[in-house]
Amino acid sequence: MKTIKRNYFRIYDDNEEKNYFKTVLTRKREEKLIKDFEKKQERYINTEFITYLKKYDPDAEIIKIETISY
């Protein structure tokens, strides 16, 4: 069985919201898709980008990071 390599990225949108996401796409491919996406959008919103990214990687998803204090 072939192991699937996942890449993890941190992104900021026009609302200054920081998210992390995972994808099987390479950094080079992901950067090209961001540029293509930005050309088609007036505002860059992370959730909308992930929806766009799913056309190329159906398993792409935002990873929610929460702080735990103790």
Distance bins in CASP14 RR format, pairs under 12 A and 6 or more apart:
PFRMAT RR
TARGET T0000
AUTHOR 0000-0000-0000
RMODE 2
METHOD distances of the structure
MODEL  1
2 24 0 0 0 0 0 1 0 0 0 0 0
3 24 0 0 0 0 0 1 0 0 0 0 0
4 22 0 0 0 0 0 1 0 0 0 0 0
4 23 0 0 0 0 0 1 0 0 0 0 0
4 24 1 0 1 0 0 0 0 0 0 0 0
4 25 0 0 0 0 0 1 0 0 0 0 0
4 57 0 0 0 0 0 1 0 0 0 0 0
4 59 0 0 0 0 1 0 0 0 0 0 0
5 22 0 0 0 0 0 1 0 0 0 0 0
5 23 0 0 0 0 0 1 0 0 0 0 0
5 24 1 0 0 1 0 0 0 0 0 0 0
5 25 0 0 0 0 0 1 0 0 0 0 0
5 26 0 0 0 0 1 0 0 0 0 0 0
5 27 0 0 0 0 0 1 0 0 0 0 0
5 57 0 0 0 0 0 1 0 0 0 0 0
6 20 0 0 0 0 0 1 0 0 0 0 0
6 21 0 0 0 0 0 1 0 0 0 0 0
6 22 1 0 1 0 0 0 0 0 0 0 0
6 23 1 0 0 1 0 0 0 0 0 0 0
6 24 1 0 0 1 0 0 0 0 0 0 0
6 25 0 0 0 0 1 0 0 0 0 0 0
6 26 0 0 0 0 0 1 0 0 0 0 0
6 30 0 0 0 0 0 1 0 0 0 0 0
6 57 0 0 0 0 1 0 0 0 0 0 0
6 59 0 0 0 0 1 0 0 0 0 0 0
6 60 0 0 0 0 1 0 0 0 0 0 0
6 61 0 0 0 0 0 1 0 0 0 0 0
6 63 0 0 0 0 0 1 0 0 0 0 0
7 20 0 0 0 0 0 1 0 0 0 0 0
7 21 0 0 0 0 1 0 0 0 0 0 0
7 22 1 0 0 1 0 0 0 0 0 0 0
7 23 1 0 1 0 0 0 0 0 0 0 0
7 24 1 0 0 1 0 0 0 0 0 0 0
7 25 1 0 0 1 0 0 0 0 0 0 0
7 26 1 0 0 1 0 0 0 0 0 0 0
7 27 1 0 0 1 0 0 0 0 0 0 0
7 28 0 0 0 0 0 1 0 0 0 0 0
7 29 0 0 0 0 1 0 0 0 0 0 0
7 30 1 0 0 1 0 0 0 0 0 0 0
7 31 0 0 0 0 0 1 0 0 0 0 0
7 53 0 0 0 0 0 1 0 0 0 0 0
7 57 0 0 0 0 1 0 0 0 0 0 0
7 59 0 0 0 0 0 1 0 0 0 0 0
7 60 0 0 0 0 1 0 0 0 0 0 0
7 63 0 0 0 0 0 1 0 0 0 0 0
8 19 0 0 0 0 0 1 0 0 0 0 0
8 20 1 0 0 1 0 0 0 0 0 0 0
8 21 1 0 0 1 0 0 0 0 0 0 0
8 22 1 0 1 0 0 0 0 0 0 0 0
8 23 0 0 0 0 1 0 0 0 0 0 0
8 24 0 0 0 0 0 1 0 0 0 0 0
8 25 0 0 0 0 0 1 0 0 0 0 0
8 27 0 0 0 0 0 1 0 0 0 0 0
8 30 0 0 0 0 0 1 0 0 0 0 0
8 60 0 0 0 0 0 1 0 0 0 0 0
8 61 0 0 0 0 0 1 0 0 0 0 0
8 62 0 0 0 0 0 1 0 0 0 0 0
8 63 1 0 0 1 0 0 0 0 0 0 0
8 65 0 0 0 0 0 1 0 0 0 0 0
9 18 0 0 0 0 0 1 0 0 0 0 0
9 19 0 0 0 0 1 0 0 0 0 0 0
9 20 1 0 0 1 0 0 0 0 0 0 0
9 21 1 0 1 0 0 0 0 0 0 0 0
9 22 1 0 0 1 0 0 0 0 0 0 0
9 23 1 0 0 1 0 0 0 0 0 0 0
9 24 0 0 0 0 0 1 0 0 0 0 0
9 25 0 0 0 0 1 0 0 0 0 0 0
9 26 0 0 0 0 0 1 0 0 0 0 0
9 27 1 0 0 1 0 0 0 0 0 0 0
9 29 0 0 0 0 0 1 0 0 0 0 0
9 30 1 0 0 1 0 0 0 0 0 0 0
9 31 0 0 0 0 1 0 0 0 0 0 0
9 33 0 0 0 0 0 1 0 0 0 0 0
9 34 0 0 0 0 1 0 0 0 0 0 0
9 46 0 0 0 0 0 1 0 0 0 0 0
9 49 0 0 0 0 0 1 0 0 0 0 0
9 50 0 0 0 0 0 1 0 0 0 0 0
9 53 0 0 0 0 0 1 0 0 0 0 0
9 57 0 0 0 0 0 1 0 0 0 0 0
9 60 0 0 0 0 1 0 0 0 0 0 0
9 61 0 0 0 0 0 1 0 0 0 0 0
9 62 0 0 0 0 0 1 0 0 0 0 0
9 63 0 0 0 0 1 0 0 0 0 0 0
10 17 0 0 0 0 0 1 0 0 0 0 0
10 18 1 0 0 1 0 0 0 0 0 0 0
10 19 1 0 0 1 0 0 0 0 0 0 0
10 20 1 0 1 0 0 0 0 0 0 0 0
10 21 0 0 0 0 1 0 0 0 0 0 0
10 22 0 0 0 0 0 1 0 0 0 0 0
10 27 0 0 0 0 0 1 0 0 0 0 0
10 30 0 0 0 0 0 1 0 0 0 0 0
10 46 0 0 0 0 0 1 0 0 0 0 0
10 62 0 0 0 0 0 1 0 0 0 0 0
10 63 0 0 0 0 1 0 0 0 0 0 0
10 65 0 0 0 0 1 0 0 0 0 0 0
11 17 0 0 0 0 1 0 0 0 0 0 0
11 18 1 0 0 1 0 0 0 0 0 0 0
11 19 1 0 1 0 0 0 0 0 0 0 0
11 20 1 0 0 1 0 0 0 0 0 0 0
11 21 1 0 0 1 0 0 0 0 0 0 0
11 22 0 0 0 0 0 1 0 0 0 0 0
11 23 0 0 0 0 0 1 0 0 0 0 0
11 30 0 0 0 0 1 0 0 0 0 0 0
11 31 0 0 0 0 0 1 0 0 0 0 0
11 33 0 0 0 0 0 1 0 0 0 0 0
11 34 1 0 0 1 0 0 0 0 0 0 0
11 37 0 0 0 0 0 1 0 0 0 0 0
11 38 0 0 0 0 0 1 0 0 0 0 0
11 44 0 0 0 0 1 0 0 0 0 0 0
11 45 0 0 0 0 0 1 0 0 0 0 0
11 46 1 0 1 0 0 0 0 0 0 0 0
11 47 0 0 0 0 0 1 0 0 0 0 0
11 48 0 0 0 0 0 1 0 0 0 0 0
11 49 1 0 0 1 0 0 0 0 0 0 0
11 50 0 0 0 0 1 0 0 0 0 0 0
11 53 0 0 0 0 0 1 0 0 0 0 0
11 60 0 0 0 0 0 1 0 0 0 0 0
11 62 0 0 0 0 1 0 0 0 0 0 0
11 63 0 0 0 0 0 1 0 0 0 0 0
12 18 1 0 1 0 0 0 0 0 0 0 0
12 19 1 0 0 1 0 0 0 0 0 0 0
12 20 0 0 0 0 0 1 0 0 0 0 0
12 21 0 0 0 0 0 1 0 0 0 0 0
12 34 0 0 0 0 0 1 0 0 0 0 0
12 44 0 0 0 0 1 0 0 0 0 0 0
12 45 0 0 0 0 0 1 0 0 0 0 0
12 46 1 0 0 1 0 0 0 0 0 0 0
12 49 0 0 0 0 0 1 0 0 0 0 0
13 19 1 0 0 1 0 0 0 0 0 0 0
13 21 0 0 0 0 0 1 0 0 0 0 0
13 34 0 0 0 0 0 1 0 0 0 0 0
13 37 0 0 0 0 0 1 0 0 0 0 0
13 38 0 0 0 0 0 1 0 0 0 0 0
13 41 0 0 0 0 0 1 0 0 0 0 0
13 43 1 0 0 1 0 0 0 0 0 0 0
13 44 1 0 1 0 0 0 0 0 0 0 0
13 45 1 0 1 0 0 0 0 0 0 0 0
13 46 1 0 1 0 0 0 0 0 0 0 0
13 47 0 0 0 0 1 0 0 0 0 0 0
13 48 0 0 0 0 1 0 0 0 0 0 0
13 49 1 0 0 1 0 0 0 0 0 0 0
13 50 0 0 0 0 0 1 0 0 0 0 0
13 62 0 0 0 0 0 1 0 0 0 0 0
14 38 0 0 0 0 1 0 0 0 0 0 0
14 41 0 0 0 0 1 0 0 0 0 0 0
14 42 0 0 0 0 1 0 0 0 0 0 0
14 43 1 0 1 0 0 0 0 0 0 0 0
14 44 1 0 1 0 0 0 0 0 0 0 0
14 45 1 0 0 1 0 0 0 0 0 0 0
14 46 0 0 0 0 1 0 0 0 0 0 0
14 47 0 0 0 0 0 1 0 0 0 0 0
14 48 0 0 0 0 0 1 0 0 0 0 0
14 49 0 0 0 0 0 1 0 0 0 0 0
15 43 0 0 0 0 1 0 0 0 0 0 0
15 44 0 0 0 0 1 0 0 0 0 0 0
15 45 1 0 0 1 0 0 0 0 0 0 0
15 46 0 0 0 0 1 0 0 0 0 0 0
15 47 0 0 0 0 0 1 0 0 0 0 0
15 48 0 0 0 0 0 1 0 0 0 0 0
16 43 0 0 0 0 0 1 0 0 0 0 0
16 44 0 0 0 0 0 1 0 0 0 0 0
16 45 0 0 0 0 0 1 0 0 0 0 0
16 46 0 0 0 0 0 1 0 0 0 0 0
17 43 0 0 0 0 0 1 0 0 0 0 0
17 44 0 0 0 0 0 1 0 0 0 0 0
17 45 0 0 0 0 1 0 0 0 0 0 0
17 46 1 0 0 1 0 0 0 0 0 0 0
17 47 0 0 0 0 1 0 0 0 0 0 0
17 48 0 0 0 0 0 1 0 0 0 0 0
17 49 0 0 0 0 0 1 0 0 0 0 0
17 62 0 0 0 0 0 1 0 0 0 0 0
17 64 0 0 0 0 0 1 0 0 0 0 0
17 65 0 0 0 0 0 1 0 0 0 0 0
18 46 0 0 0 0 1 0 0 0 0 0 0
18 62 0 0 0 0 0 1 0 0 0 0 0
18 63 0 0 0 0 0 1 0 0 0 0 0
18 64 0 0 0 0 0 1 0 0 0 0 0
18 65 0 0 0 0 1 0 0 0 0 0 0
19 44 0 0 0 0 0 1 0 0 0 0 0
19 45 0 0 0 0 0 1 0 0 0 0 0
19 46 1 0 1 0 0 0 0 0 0 0 0
19 47 0 0 0 0 1 0 0 0 0 0 0
19 48 0 0 0 0 0 1 0 0 0 0 0
19 49 0 0 0 0 1 0 0 0 0 0 0
19 50 0 0 0 0 1 0 0 0 0 0 0
19 53 0 0 0 0 0 1 0 0 0 0 0
19 60 0 0 0 0 0 1 0 0 0 0 0
19 61 0 0 0 0 0 1 0 0 0 0 0
19 62 1 0 1 0 0 0 0 0 0 0 0
19 63 1 0 0 1 0 0 0 0 0 0 0
19 64 1 0 0 1 0 0 0 0 0 0 0
19 65 0 0 0 0 1 0 0 0 0 0 0
20 46 0 0 0 0 1 0 0 0 0 0 0
20 50 0 0 0 0 0 1 0 0 0 0 0
20 60 0 0 0 0 0 1 0 0 0 0 0
20 61 0 0 0 0 1 0 0 0 0 0 0
20 62 1 0 0 1 0 0 0 0 0 0 0
20 63 1 0 1 0 0 0 0 0 0 0 0
20 64 0 0 0 0 1 0 0 0 0 0 0
20 65 1 0 1 0 0 0 0 0 0 0 0
20 66 0 0 0 0 0 1 0 0 0 0 0
21 30 0 0 0 0 1 0 0 0 0 0 0
21 33 0 0 0 0 0 1 0 0 0 0 0
21 34 0 0 0 0 0 1 0 0 0 0 0
21 46 1 0 0 1 0 0 0 0 0 0 0
21 47 0 0 0 0 0 1 0 0 0 0 0
21 49 0 0 0 0 1 0 0 0 0 0 0
21 50 1 0 1 0 0 0 0 0 0 0 0
21 51 0 0 0 0 0 1 0 0 0 0 0
21 52 0 0 0 0 0 1 0 0 0 0 0
21 53 1 0 0 1 0 0 0 0 0 0 0
21 54 0 0 0 0 0 1 0 0 0 0 0
21 57 0 0 0 0 1 0 0 0 0 0 0
21 59 0 0 0 0 0 1 0 0 0 0 0
21 60 1 0 0 1 0 0 0 0 0 0 0
21 61 1 0 0 1 0 0 0 0 0 0 0
21 62 1 0 1 0 0 0 0 0 0 0 0
21 63 1 0 0 1 0 0 0 0 0 0 0
21 64 0 0 0 0 0 1 0 0 0 0 0
21 65 0 0 0 0 0 1 0 0 0 0 0
22 30 0 0 0 0 0 1 0 0 0 0 0
22 50 0 0 0 0 0 1 0 0 0 0 0
22 53 0 0 0 0 0 1 0 0 0 0 0
22 54 0 0 0 0 0 1 0 0 0 0 0
22 57 0 0 0 0 1 0 0 0 0 0 0
22 59 1 0 0 1 0 0 0 0 0 0 0
22 60 1 0 0 1 0 0 0 0 0 0 0
22 61 1 0 0 1 0 0 0 0 0 0 0
22 62 0 0 0 0 1 0 0 0 0 0 0
22 63 1 0 1 0 0 0 0 0 0 0 0
22 64 0 0 0 0 0 1 0 0 0 0 0
23 29 0 0 0 0 1 0 0 0 0 0 0
23 30 1 0 0 1 0 0 0 0 0 0 0
23 31 0 0 0 0 0 1 0 0 0 0 0
23 33 0 0 0 0 1 0 0 0 0 0 0
23 34 0 0 0 0 0 1 0 0 0 0 0
23 49 0 0 0 0 0 1 0 0 0 0 0
23 50 0 0 0 0 1 0 0 0 0 0 0
23 52 0 0 0 0 0 1 0 0 0 0 0
23 53 1 0 0 1 0 0 0 0 0 0 0
23 54 0 0 0 0 1 0 0 0 0 0 0
23 55 0 0 0 0 0 1 0 0 0 0 0
23 56 0 0 0 0 1 0 0 0 0 0 0
23 57 1 0 1 0 0 0 0 0 0 0 0
23 58 0 0 0 0 0 1 0 0 0 0 0
23 59 1 0 0 1 0 0 0 0 0 0 0
23 60 1 0 1 0 0 0 0 0 0 0 0
23 61 0 0 0 0 1 0 0 0 0 0 0
23 62 0 0 0 0 0 1 0 0 0 0 0
23 63 0 0 0 0 0 1 0 0 0 0 0
24 30 0 0 0 0 0 1 0 0 0 0 0
24 53 0 0 0 0 0 1 0 0 0 0 0
24 54 0 0 0 0 0 1 0 0 0 0 0
24 56 0 0 0 0 1 0 0 0 0 0 0
24 57 1 0 1 0 0 0 0 0 0 0 0
24 58 0 0 0 0 1 0 0 0 0 0 0
24 59 1 0 0 1 0 0 0 0 0 0 0
24 60 1 0 0 1 0 0 0 0 0 0 0
24 61 0 0 0 0 0 1 0 0 0 0 0
25 31 0 0 0 0 1 0 0 0 0 0 0
25 32 0 0 0 0 1 0 0 0 0 0 0
25 33 1 0 0 1 0 0 0 0 0 0 0
25 34 0 0 0 0 0 1 0 0 0 0 0
25 50 0 0 0 0 0 1 0 0 0 0 0
25 53 1 0 0 1 0 0 0 0 0 0 0
25 54 0 0 0 0 0 1 0 0 0 0 0
25 55 0 0 0 0 0 1 0 0 0 0 0
25 56 1 0 0 1 0 0 0 0 0 0 0
25 57 1 0 1 0 0 0 0 0 0 0 0
25 58 0 0 0 0 0 1 0 0 0 0 0
25 59 0 0 0 0 0 1 0 0 0 0 0
25 60 1 0 0 1 0 0 0 0 0 0 0
26 32 0 0 0 0 1 0 0 0 0 0 0
26 33 0 0 0 0 0 1 0 0 0 0 0
26 56 0 0 0 0 0 1 0 0 0 0 0
26 57 0 0 0 0 0 1 0 0 0 0 0
27 33 0 0 0 0 0 1 0 0 0 0 0
27 34 0 0 0 0 0 1 0 0 0 0 0
28 34 0 0 0 0 0 1 0 0 0 0 0
28 35 0 0 0 0 0 1 0 0 0 0 0
29 35 0 0 0 0 0 1 0 0 0 0 0
29 36 0 0 0 0 0 1 0 0 0 0 0
29 53 0 0 0 0 0 1 0 0 0 0 0
29 56 1 0 0 1 0 0 0 0 0 0 0
29 57 0 0 0 0 1 0 0 0 0 0 0
29 60 0 0 0 0 0 1 0 0 0 0 0
30 36 0 0 0 0 0 1 0 0 0 0 0
30 37 0 0 0 0 0 1 0 0 0 0 0
30 49 0 0 0 0 1 0 0 0 0 0 0
30 50 0 0 0 0 0 1 0 0 0 0 0
30 52 0 0 0 0 0 1 0 0 0 0 0
30 53 1 0 0 1 0 0 0 0 0 0 0
30 56 0 0 0 0 1 0 0 0 0 0 0
30 57 0 0 0 0 1 0 0 0 0 0 0
30 60 0 0 0 0 1 0 0 0 0 0 0
31 37 0 0 0 0 0 1 0 0 0 0 0
31 38 0 0 0 0 0 1 0 0 0 0 0
31 53 0 0 0 0 0 1 0 0 0 0 0
32 38 0 0 0 0 0 1 0 0 0 0 0
32 39 0 0 0 0 0 1 0 0 0 0 0
32 53 0 0 0 0 0 1 0 0 0 0 0
32 56 0 0 0 0 0 1 0 0 0 0 0
33 39 0 0 0 0 0 1 0 0 0 0 0
33 40 0 0 0 0 0 1 0 0 0 0 0
33 49 0 0 0 0 1 0 0 0 0 0 0
33 50 0 0 0 0 0 1 0 0 0 0 0
33 51 0 0 0 0 0 1 0 0 0 0 0
33 52 1 0 0 1 0 0 0 0 0 0 0
33 53 1 0 0 1 0 0 0 0 0 0 0
33 54 0 0 0 0 0 1 0 0 0 0 0
33 55 0 0 0 0 1 0 0 0 0 0 0
33 56 1 0 0 1 0 0 0 0 0 0 0
33 57 0 0 0 0 1 0 0 0 0 0 0
33 60 0 0 0 0 1 0 0 0 0 0 0
34 40 0 0 0 0 0 1 0 0 0 0 0
34 41 0 0 0 0 0 1 0 0 0 0 0
34 44 0 0 0 0 1 0 0 0 0 0 0
34 46 0 0 0 0 0 1 0 0 0 0 0
34 48 0 0 0 0 0 1 0 0 0 0 0
34 49 1 0 0 1 0 0 0 0 0 0 0
34 50 0 0 0 0 0 1 0 0 0 0 0
34 52 0 0 0 0 1 0 0 0 0 0 0
34 53 0 0 0 0 1 0 0 0 0 0 0
34 56 0 0 0 0 0 1 0 0 0 0 0
35 41 0 0 0 0 0 1 0 0 0 0 0
35 44 0 0 0 0 0 1 0 0 0 0 0
35 49 0 0 0 0 0 1 0 0 0 0 0
35 52 0 0 0 0 0 1 0 0 0 0 0
36 49 0 0 0 0 0 1 0 0 0 0 0
36 52 0 0 0 0 1 0 0 0 0 0 0
36 53 0 0 0 0 0 1 0 0 0 0 0
36 55 0 0 0 0 0 1 0 0 0 0 0
36 56 0 0 0 0 0 1 0 0 0 0 0
37 43 0 0 0 0 0 1 0 0 0 0 0
37 44 1 0 0 1 0 0 0 0 0 0 0
37 45 0 0 0 0 0 1 0 0 0 0 0
37 46 0 0 0 0 0 1 0 0 0 0 0
37 48 0 0 0 0 1 0 0 0 0 0 0
37 49 1 0 1 0 0 0 0 0 0 0 0
37 50 0 0 0 0 0 1 0 0 0 0 0
37 51 0 0 0 0 1 0 0 0 0 0 0
37 52 1 0 1 0 0 0 0 0 0 0 0
37 53 1 0 0 1 0 0 0 0 0 0 0
37 54 0 0 0 0 0 1 0 0 0 0 0
37 55 0 0 0 0 0 1 0 0 0 0 0
37 56 0 0 0 0 0 1 0 0 0 0 0
38 44 1 0 1 0 0 0 0 0 0 0 0
38 45 0 0 0 0 0 1 0 0 0 0 0
38 48 0 0 0 0 0 1 0 0 0 0 0
38 49 0 0 0 0 1 0 0 0 0 0 0
38 52 0 0 0 0 0 1 0 0 0 0 0
39 52 0 0 0 0 0 1 0 0 0 0 0
40 48 0 0 0 0 0 1 0 0 0 0 0
40 49 0 0 0 0 0 1 0 0 0 0 0
40 52 0 0 0 0 1 0 0 0 0 0 0
41 48 1 0 0 1 0 0 0 0 0 0 0
41 49 0 0 0 0 1 0 0 0 0 0 0
41 51 0 0 0 0 0 1 0 0 0 0 0
41 52 0 0 0 0 1 0 0 0 0 0 0
42 48 0 0 0 0 0 1 0 0 0 0 0
43 49 0 0 0 0 0 1 0 0 0 0 0
44 50 0 0 0 0 0 1 0 0 0 0 0
44 52 0 0 0 0 0 1 0 0 0 0 0
45 51 0 0 0 0 1 0 0 0 0 0 0
45 52 0 0 0 0 0 1 0 0 0 0 0
45 62 0 0 0 0 0 1 0 0 0 0 0
46 52 0 0 0 0 0 1 0 0 0 0 0
46 53 0 0 0 0 0 1 0 0 0 0 0
46 60 0 0 0 0 0 1 0 0 0 0 0
46 61 0 0 0 0 0 1 0 0 0 0 0
46 62 1 0 0 1 0 0 0 0 0 0 0
46 63 0 0 0 0 0 1 0 0 0 0 0
46 64 0 0 0 0 0 1 0 0 0 0 0
47 53 0 0 0 0 0 1 0 0 0 0 0
47 54 0 0 0 0 0 1 0 0 0 0 0
47 60 0 0 0 0 0 1 0 0 0 0 0
47 61 0 0 0 0 0 1 0 0 0 0 0
47 62 1 0 0 1 0 0 0 0 0 0 0
47 64 0 0 0 0 0 1 0 0 0 0 0
48 54 0 0 0 0 0 1 0 0 0 0 0
48 62 0 0 0 0 0 1 0 0 0 0 0
49 55 0 0 0 0 0 1 0 0 0 0 0
49 56 0 0 0 0 0 1 0 0 0 0 0
49 57 0 0 0 0 0 1 0 0 0 0 0
49 60 0 0 0 0 1 0 0 0 0 0 0
49 61 0 0 0 0 0 1 0 0 0 0 0
49 62 0 0 0 0 1 0 0 0 0 0 0
50 56 0 0 0 0 0 1 0 0 0 0 0
50 57 0 0 0 0 1 0 0 0 0 0 0
50 58 0 0 0 0 0 1 0 0 0 0 0
50 59 0 0 0 0 0 1 0 0 0 0 0
50 60 1 0 1 0 0 0 0 0 0 0 0
50 61 1 0 0 1 0 0 0 0 0 0 0
50 62 1 0 1 0 0 0 0 0 0 0 0
50 63 0 0 0 0 0 1 0 0 0 0 0
50 64 0 0 0 0 0 1 0 0 0 0 0
51 57 0 0 0 0 0 1 0 0 0 0 0
51 58 0 0 0 0 0 1 0 0 0 0 0
51 60 0 0 0 0 1 0 0 0 0 0 0
51 61 0 0 0 0 0 1 0 0 0 0 0
51 62 0 0 0 0 0 1 0 0 0 0 0
52 60 0 0 0 0 1 0 0 0 0 0 0
53 59 0 0 0 0 0 1 0 0 0 0 0
53 60 1 0 1 0 0 0 0 0 0 0 0
53 61 0 0 0 0 1 0 0 0 0 0 0
53 62 0 0 0 0 1 0 0 0 0 0 0
54 60 1 0 1 0 0 0 0 0 0 0 0
54 61 0 0 0 0 1 0 0 0 0 0 0
54 62 0 0 0 0 0 1 0 0 0 0 0
END
